[in-house]
Amino acid sequence: MRNSETRPPEKLRLHRVRKRLRNIRMKCLCSGEQMRLIEEEDKRSELGVGNVSSALSAAESENAKKLDNGNIEEAELSLRETSSLNYEEARALLGRIEYQKGNIEAALRVFEGIDINGITIKMKSALTAREEKKHRRRSKGSFVAPPQPPMSKHAVSLLFEAIFLKAKSLQRLGRFQEAAQSCRVILDIIEASVSEGASENVTGDIKLQETLTKAVELLPQLWKLADSPRDAILSYRRALLNHWKLDPETTARIQKEYAVFLLYSGEEAVPPNLRSQTEGSFIPRNNVEEAILLLMLLLRKVNQKRISWDASILDHLSFALTMAGDLTALAKQLEELSPEILDQRELYHTLSLCYHGAGEGLVALGLLRKLFSEREDPNRISGLLMASKICGERPGLAEEGLDYARRAIGSLGNECVQLDGAARLVLGIALTESSRTTATEAERVARQSEGMQALASADMTDPRVLHRLALENAEQRKLDSALVYAKQALKLGAESDLEAWLLLARVLSALKRFSDAETIADAALNETGKWEQGKLLRLKAKLRLARGEVKEGIKSYTEVLALLQVQSKSLNSSKKLPKGYVEELRSLELGTWHDLAHIYIDLSQWRDAETCLSRSRLIAPYSPLRYHAEGVLYQRRGQLEEAMEAFTTALDIDPMHVPSLISKAEILLELGNRSSVAVVRSFLMEALRIDRMNHSAWYNLGKMFKAEGSISSKQEAVECFQAAVALEETMPVEPFR
């Protein structure tokens, strides 16, 4: 009896599979001479009587080592389904073996022997083929099976894996573009098959779905490595918009990776062209909007507990919404998070940052006050510093801000140099701001001095510290020191800070160096964006007026209004704008019309002045500035009663409006009623309490003392006039802040 007939059935089955695979493998990897020697050895092993395993071991060369059980089972399954193992399937199996061993170049040589174009149609046919039950022929009573597809589902899955591994091999060899093109073949075939109704066949095969998921996730990465950002964007959109039946975690990973790519790649994506959408649905117009949409979808999934929490999602969304200037939307997203996702103290702190950045300082302060009630807060120091900064921007909260700053300094110790510098800056601001509301002159001077010392002990390489020192010195009329600090602030990187340029020009105007100030304004116009030039153009107009160039000044004001008109049109087409931006433009336009009104009043062009005031009335009908300008117009015309009524209305709107206080006192002095001296004194003293550097208030106070006629009053009048002259000589063309 032949030896093969006495072999155990299991070993015989394995032997046949191994032999067929080994022959095809050798054809893929070996030369013709090597193949001939191996075939001769096979014949000898068939005639031998020894153990089957030892004969096989002698026949196998170093290039074809023992196959693992998983690959044997794969080959056996393919043989059972098709009764044969064709050339492409064999290459797919052998290529996988080489890839698993780490023989990437050998695996690639095997994979490249697969004719992808030739088997594509067969793979599509196999995927689109539907399972049908066998039916009986009545005439013969036998079962007849429907025509079988040209390729089994298992073979299709095996070949898809081979294409994917080919892409991975090319990736590891640094051939990224070829890898991306190979990986795209998988998506193209499945996409075409699904369109013909093959979705059940694709999703029903676990191995095929696993390969598809890997390919969908890999393709954008390959295009990025190939330095083809546009193809990467299209691949990301293809992955997310097509129905690949991906699991939630994989979809979330792709969405996050795509959002990160949109935010940081520097490649501007073309807005997506969606195949179907409901009317009025949101379509992102740029990278940031598309990234925000993706990240918000991820947060919604987290809230619905469809995916696990990832803190980096919130980090990227915070950056994106900050870039978009819509921190209120970020606050809303935070408020919608489940309580177990984010610690309440961290939530309050982040929300306060959002609202402060959005211009809602009082809302942020309210949240911080709640936060301070907690005994243990990891963000205690930064929260105290933020609260002090918010209070320092509001005169009525200066004392509270000073308390927060002192508490922050006390809690800091020697932990962090950067925080120490920031704390000293905030303390200096709180002290100088609170000095304006002190009851006595001695306390005011003491706090102001302490505030300057705190600022001087802060980080002097920080442009913000230098800018604040320049501002405080300028307001104390220490103009030489202010000029030095303002220049240093610009040198240390504040070129992009509009306020730094404005302060330097204002200091130069206070030194009566109007030409130098205008040169600085021109330099700032070259450094800043078009939408930020309104304030600079208004300052330039005032500088020209100070030099007596009235026509040139009016021309500059016209440029401001033209710029504002263009901005107004762009605002109407914009859906989202930073909080406070519209108010800032509105204030600039209102101030420009009032400046023009005062110019025409000085020129006695009453009709032009009235036109300017009527335009400002459309912007802000209840503005104290407008009522004050109207009062000045009536006063210059000699209509003192109407002027008094206008100034009174301005003070009803804002009791601390200094120009209206002074103007009302002027009219009372002009009327010469001795019984009103006390009222005049109260108006002027209140004006000096609010703004002690106002030269007009000192001048009118001197006129009041002079009118009293006594020797002591005349002496006080002289001192007031001297103060008025000194302040007028150092007065900038517009306030320092």
MOFEN-V323151 format. One record per residue. N is the residue number from 0. RES is the residue in one letter. D_CENTER is the distance of its C-alpha to the mean C-alpha in whole Angstrom. Layout:
[[N;RES;D_CENTER] [N;RES;D_CENTER]]
//
This chain:
[[0;M;82] [1;R;79] [2;N;76] [3;S;73] [4;E;75] [5;T;76] [6;R;72] [7;P;70] [8;P;68] [9;E;65] [10;K;65] [11;L;66] [12;R;63] [13;L;61] [14;H;63] [15;R;63] [16;V;59] [17;R;59] [18;K;61] [19;R;60] [20;L;56] [21;R;58] [22;N;60] [23;I;57] [24;R;55] [25;M;57] [26;K;57] [27;C;53] [28;L;54] [29;C;57] [30;S;60] [31;G;63] [32;E;65] [33;Q;63] [34;M;63] [35;R;67] [36;L;67] [37;I;65] [38;E;67] [39;E;70] [40;E;69] [41;D;68] [42;K;72] [43;R;73] [44;S;71] [45;E;72] [46;L;76] [47;G;76] [48;V;77] [49;G;74] [50;N;71] [51;V;69] [52;S;66] [53;S;68] [54;A;68] [55;L;65] [56;S;64] [57;A;66] [58;A;65] [59;E;61] [60;S;60] [61;E;57] [62;N;55] [63;A;55] [64;K;55] [65;K;55] [66;L;53] [67;D;51] [68;N;52] [69;G;49] [70;N;50] [71;I;53] [72;E;53] [73;E;50] [74;A;53] [75;E;55] [76;L;53] [77;S;53] [78;L;56] [79;R;57] [80;E;55] [81;T;56] [82;S;60] [83;S;58] [84;L;55] [85;N;55] [86;Y;53] [87;E;50] [88;E;49] [89;A;51] [90;R;49] [91;A;46] [92;L;48] [93;L;49] [94;G;45] [95;R;44] [96;I;46] [97;E;46] [98;Y;42] [99;Q;43] [100;K;45] [101;G;42] [102;N;44] [103;I;41] [104;E;43] [105;A;46] [106;A;44] [107;L;43] [108;R;46] [109;V;47] [110;F;44] [111;E;45] [112;G;48] [113;I;47] [114;D;47] [115;I;44] [116;N;45] [117;G;48] [118;I;47] [119;T;44] [120;I;46] [121;K;48] [122;M;45] [123;K;44] [124;S;47] [125;A;47] [126;L;44] [127;T;45] [128;A;49] [129;R;49] [130;E;52] [131;E;55] [132;K;58] [133;K;61] [134;H;64] [135;R;67] [136;R;70] [137;R;73] [138;S;75] [139;K;75] [140;G;73] [141;S;71] [142;F;67] [143;V;65] [144;A;62] [145;P;59] [146;P;58] [147;Q;56] [148;P;53] [149;P;53] [150;M;51] [151;S;50] [152;K;47] [153;H;47] [154;A;48] [155;V;45] [156;S;42] [157;L;44] [158;L;43] [159;F;40] [160;E;39] [161;A;41] [162;I;39] [163;F;36] [164;L;37] [165;K;38] [166;A;34] [167;K;34] [168;S;37] [169;L;35] [170;Q;32] [171;R;34] [172;L;36] [173;G;33] [174;R;34] [175;F;30] [176;Q;31] [177;E;34] [178;A;33] [179;A;30] [180;Q;33] [181;S;35] [182;C;32] [183;R;32] [184;V;35] [185;I;35] [186;L;33] [187;D;35] [188;I;38] [189;I;37] [190;E;35] [191;A;38] [192;S;40] [193;V;38] [194;S;38] [195;E;42] [196;G;42] [197;A;41] [198;S;39] [199;E;41] [200;N;43] [201;V;39] [202;T;38] [203;G;41] [204;D;41] [205;I;40] [206;K;40] [207;L;39] [208;Q;36] [209;E;35] [210;T;35] [211;L;33] [212;T;30] [213;K;30] [214;A;30] [215;V;27] [216;E;25] [217;L;26] [218;L;26] [219;P;23] [220;Q;23] [221;L;26] [222;W;24] [223;K;22] [224;L;24] [225;A;26] [226;D;24] [227;S;24] [228;P;20] [229;R;21] [230;D;24] [231;A;21] [232;I;19] [233;L;22] [234;S;23] [235;Y;20] [236;R;21] [237;R;24] [238;A;24] [239;L;22] [240;L;24] [241;N;28] [242;H;30] [243;W;30] [244;K;31] [245;L;29] [246;D;28] [247;P;25] [248;E;24] [249;T;24] [250;T;22] [251;A;20] [252;R;20] [253;I;19] [254;Q;17] [255;K;14] [256;E;15] [257;Y;15] [258;A;11] [259;V;11] [260;F;13] [261;L;11] [262;L;7] [263;Y;10] [264;S;13] [265;G;13] [266;E;15] [267;E;14] [268;A;16] [269;V;19] [270;P;18] [271;P;20] [272;N;24] [273;L;24] [274;R;28] [275;S;29] [276;Q;27] [277;T;28] [278;E;28] [279;G;25] [280;S;23] [281;F;19] [282;I;18] [283;P;15] [284;R;15] [285;N;12] [286;N;10] [287;V;7] [288;E;10] [289;E;12] [290;A;9] [291;I;9] [292;L;12] [293;L;13] [294;L;12] [295;M;13] [296;L;16] [297;L;16] [298;L;16] [299;R;19] [300;K;21] [301;V;21] [302;N;22] [303;Q;25] [304;K;26] [305;R;25] [306;I;23] [307;S;23] [308;W;20] [309;D;18] [310;A;16] [311;S;13] [312;I;12] [313;L;11] [314;D;9] [315;H;7] [316;L;7] [317;S;6] [318;F;3] [319;A;3] [320;L;5] [321;T;4] [322;M;3] [323;A;6] [324;G;8] [325;D;9] [326;L;10] [327;T;13] [328;A;12] [329;L;11] [330;A;14] [331;K;16] [332;Q;15] [333;L;16] [334;E;19] [335;E;20] [336;L;20] [337;S;23] [338;P;25] [339;E;26] [340;I;22] [341;L;21] [342;D;23] [343;Q;24] [344;R;23] [345;E;20] [346;L;19] [347;Y;20] [348;H;19] [349;T;15] [350;L;16] [351;S;18] [352;L;14] [353;C;13] [354;Y;16] [355;H;16] [356;G;13] [357;A;14] [358;G;17] [359;E;19] [360;G;21] [361;L;24] [362;V;22] [363;A;20] [364;L;24] [365;G;25] [366;L;23] [367;L;24] [368;R;28] [369;K;28] [370;L;26] [371;F;29] [372;S;31] [373;E;31] [374;R;33] [375;E;31] [376;D;27] [377;P;25] [378;N;23] [379;R;26] [380;I;25] [381;S;22] [382;G;22] [383;L;25] [384;L;24] [385;M;21] [386;A;24] [387;S;26] [388;K;23] [389;I;23] [390;C;27] [391;G;27] [392;E;26] [393;R;28] [394;P;32] [395;G;33] [396;L;31] [397;A;32] [398;E;35] [399;E;32] [400;G;30] [401;L;32] [402;D;33] [403;Y;30] [404;A;30] [405;R;33] [406;R;32] [407;A;29] [408;I;31] [409;G;34] [410;S;32] [411;L;30] [412;G;33] [413;N;33] [414;E;30] [415;C;27] [416;V;28] [417;Q;24] [418;L;24] [419;D;28] [420;G;27] [421;A;24] [422;A;27] [423;R;29] [424;L;27] [425;V;26] [426;L;30] [427;G;31] [428;I;29] [429;A;30] [430;L;34] [431;T;34] [432;E;33] [433;S;35] [434;S;38] [435;R;38] [436;T;39] [437;T;42] [438;A;45] [439;T;47] [440;E;47] [441;A;47] [442;E;45] [443;R;42] [444;V;43] [445;A;43] [446;R;39] [447;Q;38] [448;S;40] [449;E;38] [450;G;35] [451;M;36] [452;Q;37] [453;A;34] [454;L;31] [455;A;34] [456;S;34] [457;A;30] [458;D;28] [459;M;29] [460;T;27] [461;D;24] [462;P;24] [463;R;23] [464;V;26] [465;L;28] [466;H;27] [467;R;28] [468;L;31] [469;A;32] [470;L;31] [471;E;33] [472;N;36] [473;A;36] [474;E;36] [475;Q;39] [476;R;40] [477;K;40] [478;L;39] [479;D;40] [480;S;38] [481;A;35] [482;L;35] [483;V;35] [484;Y;32] [485;A;30] [486;K;31] [487;Q;30] [488;A;27] [489;L;26] [490;K;27] [491;L;25] [492;G;22] [493;A;21] [494;E;22] [495;S;19] [496;D;19] [497;L;21] [498;E;23] [499;A;25] [500;W;26] [501;L;27] [502;L;29] [503;L;31] [504;A;32] [505;R;33] [506;V;35] [507;L;37] [508;S;38] [509;A;39] [510;L;41] [511;K;43] [512;R;41] [513;F;40] [514;S;40] [515;D;38] [516;A;35] [517;E;35] [518;T;35] [519;I;32] [520;A;30] [521;D;31] [522;A;29] [523;A;26] [524;L;26] [525;N;26] [526;E;23] [527;T;21] [528;G;19] [529;K;21] [530;W;20] [531;E;20] [532;Q;24] [533;G;25] [534;K;26] [535;L;27] [536;L;30] [537;R;31] [538;L;32] [539;K;33] [540;A;36] [541;K;37] [542;L;38] [543;R;40] [544;L;42] [545;A;42] [546;R;44] [547;G;46] [548;E;44] [549;V;44] [550;K;44] [551;E;41] [552;G;39] [553;I;39] [554;K;38] [555;S;35] [556;Y;35] [557;T;35] [558;E;32] [559;V;30] [560;L;31] [561;A;31] [562;L;27] [563;L;26] [564;Q;28] [565;V;26] [566;Q;23] [567;S;24] [568;K;25] [569;S;21] [570;L;20] [571;N;23] [572;S;21] [573;S;18] [574;K;17] [575;K;14] [576;L;14] [577;P;13] [578;K;15] [579;G;18] [580;Y;17] [581;V;20] [582;E;23] [583;E;22] [584;L;23] [585;R;26] [586;S;27] [587;L;27] [588;E;29] [589;L;32] [590;G;32] [591;T;33] [592;W;36] [593;H;37] [594;D;37] [595;L;39] [596;A;41] [597;H;43] [598;I;43] [599;Y;46] [600;I;47] [601;D;48] [602;L;50] [603;S;51] [604;Q;50] [605;W;50] [606;R;49] [607;D;46] [608;A;45] [609;E;45] [610;T;43] [611;C;40] [612;L;41] [613;S;41] [614;R;37] [615;S;36] [616;R;38] [617;L;36] [618;I;32] [619;A;33] [620;P;37] [621;Y;37] [622;S;36] [623;P;38] [624;L;37] [625;R;39] [626;Y;42] [627;H;42] [628;A;42] [629;E;45] [630;G;47] [631;V;47] [632;L;48] [633;Y;51] [634;Q;52] [635;R;52] [636;R;55] [637;G;57] [638;Q;56] [639;L;55] [640;E;55] [641;E;53] [642;A;51] [643;M;51] [644;E;50] [645;A;47] [646;F;46] [647;T;47] [648;T;45] [649;A;42] [650;L;43] [651;D;43] [652;I;39] [653;D;38] [654;P;41] [655;M;40] [656;H;39] [657;V;41] [658;P;42] [659;S;44] [660;L;46] [661;I;47] [662;S;48] [663;K;50] [664;A;52] [665;E;53] [666;I;54] [667;L;56] [668;L;57] [669;E;58] [670;L;60] [671;G;62] [672;N;63] [673;R;64] [674;S;63] [675;S;59] [676;V;59] [677;A;58] [678;V;55] [679;V;54] [680;R;54] [681;S;51] [682;F;49] [683;L;49] [684;M;49] [685;E;46] [686;A;44] [687;L;45] [688;R;43] [689;I;40] [690;D;40] [691;R;43] [692;M;42] [693;N;43] [694;H;46] [695;S;47] [696;A;47] [697;W;50] [698;Y;52] [699;N;52] [700;L;53] [701;G;56] [702;K;57] [703;M;58] [704;F;59] [705;K;62] [706;A;63] [707;E;64] [708;G;67] [709;S;67] [710;I;67] [711;S;65] [712;S;63] [713;K;63] [714;Q;62] [715;E;59] [716;A;58] [717;V;59] [718;E;56] [719;C;54] [720;F;54] [721;Q;54] [722;A;50] [723;A;49] [724;V;50] [725;A;49] [726;L;45] [727;E;46] [728;E;46] [729;T;43] [730;M;41] [731;P;38] [732;V;37] [733;E;35] [734;P;34] [735;F;32] [736;R;29]]
//
